Amino acid sequence: MIHALVGLLAAAVVTLPTGTDVDYLLGGTAEPAPNVGIVVRDRTEPPAAGRYNVCYVNGFQTQPDERRFWRRHPGLLLRDAQGRPVVDEAWGEVLLDVRTRAQRKALARIEGRWVRGCARQGYAAVEFDNLDSFTRSHGLLKRRHAIAFARLLVRRAHAADLAAGQKNLAGFDGSRIGFDFAVAEECGRYRECQRYVASYGRRVLVIEYRKRDFRRACRKHADELAIVLRDRDLTPEGVRRWC
């Protein structure tokens, strides 16, 4: 009976398509180009009609514009020995505290609501950003904490009939804990794309921000992966190029 139920849940998830281009747009919305079959948008935005839509959720860090929300949940933010929030300085995002089972469950309940919201809007999948946040935690978070939390997020996605995407952390085979595809930022720059391919085959979305890295990714993977060159702010009017 249990195996039958698992099979039914898996059947409800629509797999990420291959052989098409991706548009990665978190700073607003824009009409996708005709060659684009996959669109990634922030969870606060509606999906694009007629495309495979991936809902962006910042799974392991806060969004800069959600400070008021997280002030209501101060105990779920990672803090240093002096009680100061630990911040990813590159993006101005506070890391979430996923060190204990209780913390992870509380955060999963919050993000589970966001995931269900994505499903209600009509998204087919969700990507959870910053799986690698533990590498920026000054040793406070461990890899095992992040993976334990990722398991909970994948379950929430599948319970909402959404495919679940691993974001970053090259070399970790997230398919072992249920991730269905990967989103790899700058794997061309860091020569990591093949590490994602080893786990997910062609179901890897590649976002590059520098032309030379984009060209490298295209030379090596244009025939198998969806690769897009974007501006770092991911704005509607920003650069957008495909292999």
C-alpha positions as CSV (number, residue, x, y, z in Angstrom):
1,M,0.0,0.0,0.0
2,I,2.8,2.4,0.9
3,H,4.6,1.8,-2.3
4,A,1.4,2.3,-4.3
5,L,0.9,5.7,-2.7
6,V,4.4,6.8,-3.4
7,G,3.9,5.8,-7.0
8,L,0.8,7.8,-7.2
9,L,2.5,10.9,-5.7
10,A,5.4,10.6,-8.1
11,A,3.1,10.3,-11.1
12,A,1.4,13.6,-10.2
13,V,4.8,15.5,-10.6
14,V,5.4,16.8,-14.1
15,T,9.1,16.3,-15.0
16,L,11.2,19.2,-16.2
17,P,11.3,19.1,-20.0
18,T,14.5,18.9,-22.0
19,G,15.4,20.2,-25.5
20,T,14.2,23.7,-24.9
21,D,15.6,27.0,-23.5
22,V,15.1,28.6,-20.1
23,D,14.4,32.1,-19.0
24,Y,15.5,33.0,-15.5
25,L,13.7,36.1,-14.2
26,L,13.4,37.0,-10.5
27,G,13.3,40.8,-10.8
28,G,9.8,41.1,-12.4
29,T,8.1,39.5,-15.4
30,A,8.5,39.7,-19.1
31,E,7.0,37.8,-22.1
32,P,9.2,34.8,-22.8
33,A,10.9,34.5,-26.1
34,P,9.5,32.0,-28.6
35,N,12.4,29.6,-28.1
36,V,11.8,29.4,-24.3
37,G,10.0,26.4,-22.9
38,I,11.0,26.8,-19.2
39,V,10.4,29.9,-17.2
40,V,11.7,30.5,-13.6
41,R,9.9,33.3,-11.7
42,D,9.7,34.4,-8.1
43,R,6.9,32.9,-6.0
44,T,5.3,36.3,-5.7
45,E,4.8,36.5,-9.5
46,P,2.3,34.6,-11.7
47,P,3.6,31.8,-14.0
48,A,3.9,32.3,-17.8
49,A,1.1,30.9,-19.9
50,G,2.0,28.0,-22.1
51,R,5.4,27.3,-20.5
52,Y,6.8,24.9,-17.9
53,N,7.0,27.2,-14.9
54,V,9.5,26.9,-12.0
55,C,8.7,28.8,-8.8
56,Y,11.6,30.4,-7.0
57,V,11.7,30.0,-3.2
58,N,14.7,31.1,-1.2
59,G,14.9,28.0,0.8
60,F,17.9,28.6,3.1
61,Q,18.1,32.4,3.3
62,T,15.8,35.4,3.7
63,Q,14.7,37.7,0.9
64,P,15.9,41.3,1.3
65,D,12.4,42.6,1.0
66,E,10.9,40.3,3.6
67,R,12.5,41.8,6.7
68,R,9.1,42.6,8.3
69,F,8.0,39.0,8.0
70,W,11.2,37.6,9.6
71,R,11.0,40.0,12.4
72,R,8.1,37.9,13.6
73,H,10.3,34.8,13.5
74,P,13.6,36.0,15.1
75,G,14.4,32.6,16.5
76,L,14.6,31.0,13.1
77,L,17.4,33.2,11.9
78,L,21.0,32.1,12.3
79,R,23.0,34.2,14.8
80,D,26.6,34.4,15.8
81,A,28.0,34.2,19.4
82,Q,27.1,37.8,19.9
83,G,23.5,37.3,18.8
84,R,24.0,39.1,15.4
85,P,22.3,37.7,12.4
86,V,24.6,35.9,10.0
87,V,24.4,37.6,6.6
88,D,25.3,36.5,3.1
89,E,26.9,39.8,2.3
90,A,26.8,39.3,-1.5
91,W,23.0,39.5,-1.5
92,G,22.1,41.0,1.9
93,E,20.3,37.9,2.9
94,V,20.2,36.4,6.5
95,L,20.9,32.7,6.7
96,L,18.1,30.5,8.2
97,D,18.9,28.5,11.3
98,V,18.5,24.8,10.3
99,R,20.7,23.3,13.0
100,T,18.0,21.5,15.0
101,R,15.1,19.2,14.0
102,A,12.7,21.7,15.7
103,Q,14.1,24.6,13.7
104,R,13.9,22.7,10.5
105,K,10.3,21.6,11.1
106,A,9.2,25.2,11.9
107,L,10.9,26.5,8.7
108,A,9.4,23.7,6.6
109,R,5.9,24.7,7.8
110,I,6.5,28.3,6.7
111,E,8.0,27.3,3.3
112,G,5.4,24.6,2.8
113,R,2.8,27.4,2.7
114,W,4.8,29.1,0.0
115,V,5.2,25.9,-2.0
116,R,1.4,25.3,-1.8
117,G,0.9,28.9,-3.0
118,C,3.2,28.1,-6.0
119,A,1.0,25.1,-6.8
120,R,-2.2,27.0,-6.5
121,Q,-0.9,29.6,-9.0
122,G,-0.2,26.9,-11.6
123,Y,3.5,26.3,-11.3
124,A,4.8,22.8,-12.2
125,A,8.0,22.9,-10.1
126,V,9.8,24.8,-7.4
127,E,13.5,25.5,-6.9
128,F,14.9,26.0,-3.4
129,D,17.8,28.5,-3.5
130,N,20.9,28.5,-1.4
131,L,21.4,24.8,-0.5
132,D,25.0,25.8,-0.1
133,S,24.4,28.5,2.5
134,F,26.2,26.5,5.1
135,T,29.4,27.3,3.3
136,R,28.8,31.0,4.2
137,S,27.8,30.4,7.9
138,H,31.3,30.7,9.4
139,G,31.1,27.1,10.5
140,L,27.8,27.5,12.4
141,L,25.9,25.3,9.9
142,K,27.0,21.9,8.7
143,R,26.4,20.2,5.4
144,R,24.3,17.6,7.2
145,H,22.0,20.3,8.5
146,A,21.3,21.6,5.0
147,I,20.7,18.2,3.6
148,A,18.3,17.3,6.4
149,F,16.3,20.5,5.7
150,A,16.4,19.9,2.0
151,R,14.7,16.5,2.5
152,L,11.8,18.2,4.2
153,L,11.5,20.8,1.4
154,V,11.5,18.1,-1.2
155,R,8.7,16.3,0.6
156,R,6.7,19.5,0.8
157,A,7.1,20.0,-3.0
158,H,6.1,16.5,-3.9
159,A,3.1,16.7,-1.6
160,A,2.0,19.7,-3.6
161,D,2.5,17.8,-6.9
162,L,5.5,20.0,-7.8
163,A,8.9,18.8,-9.1
164,A,11.7,19.9,-6.7
165,G,14.9,21.6,-7.9
166,Q,18.3,21.5,-6.2
167,K,20.0,25.0,-6.4
168,N,23.8,24.9,-6.5
169,L,26.1,22.8,-4.3
170,A,27.9,21.0,-7.2
171,G,29.0,17.5,-6.3
172,F,26.0,16.7,-4.1
173,D,23.7,14.3,-5.8
174,G,20.4,15.6,-4.6
175,S,18.5,13.0,-6.6
176,R,19.3,10.7,-3.7
177,I,17.0,12.7,-1.4
178,G,14.3,13.2,-4.1
179,F,15.3,16.3,-6.1
180,D,14.1,16.0,-9.6
181,F,16.4,18.5,-11.4
182,A,19.1,21.1,-10.7
183,V,19.6,24.8,-11.2
184,A,23.2,25.7,-11.5
185,E,24.4,29.2,-11.3
186,E,27.8,29.9,-13.0
187,C,28.7,26.2,-13.4
188,G,30.5,27.3,-16.6
189,R,32.5,29.8,-14.7
190,Y,33.6,27.3,-12.1
191,R,33.7,24.3,-14.5
192,E,31.1,22.4,-12.5
193,C,28.4,21.7,-15.0
194,Q,29.4,18.1,-15.6
195,R,29.0,17.4,-11.8
196,Y,25.3,18.3,-12.1
197,V,24.9,16.3,-15.3
198,A,26.3,13.3,-13.5
199,S,23.3,13.4,-11.1
200,Y,20.5,14.8,-13.3
201,G,21.5,14.1,-16.9
202,R,19.9,16.7,-19.1
203,R,17.6,18.1,-16.4
204,V,20.0,20.9,-15.4
205,L,19.2,24.6,-15.9
206,V,22.4,26.7,-16.3
207,I,22.5,30.5,-15.5
208,E,25.6,32.4,-16.4
209,Y,26.4,36.1,-15.7
210,R,29.6,36.6,-17.6
211,K,29.9,36.3,-21.4
212,R,33.1,34.2,-21.4
213,D,31.6,31.7,-18.9
214,F,28.4,31.5,-21.0
215,R,30.5,30.8,-24.1
216,R,32.4,28.0,-22.2
217,A,29.2,26.4,-21.0
218,C,27.7,26.6,-24.5
219,R,30.8,25.0,-26.0
220,K,30.6,22.0,-23.7
221,H,26.9,21.6,-23.0
222,A,24.8,23.4,-25.6
223,D,23.6,20.1,-27.0
224,E,22.3,18.7,-23.7
225,L,21.5,21.6,-21.3
226,A,19.3,24.7,-21.1
227,I,21.8,27.6,-20.7
228,V,21.0,31.3,-20.5
229,L,23.2,34.4,-20.1
230,R,21.5,36.9,-17.7
231,D,22.3,40.1,-15.9
232,R,23.1,39.5,-12.2
233,D,19.9,41.4,-11.1
234,L,17.8,39.1,-13.3
235,T,15.7,42.1,-14.5
236,P,13.0,42.0,-17.2
237,E,15.0,44.5,-19.4
238,G,18.4,42.9,-18.7
239,V,20.7,40.8,-20.9
240,R,19.2,37.5,-22.2
241,R,21.0,35.2,-24.5
242,W,20.9,31.5,-25.4
243,C,23.4,29.1,-27.0
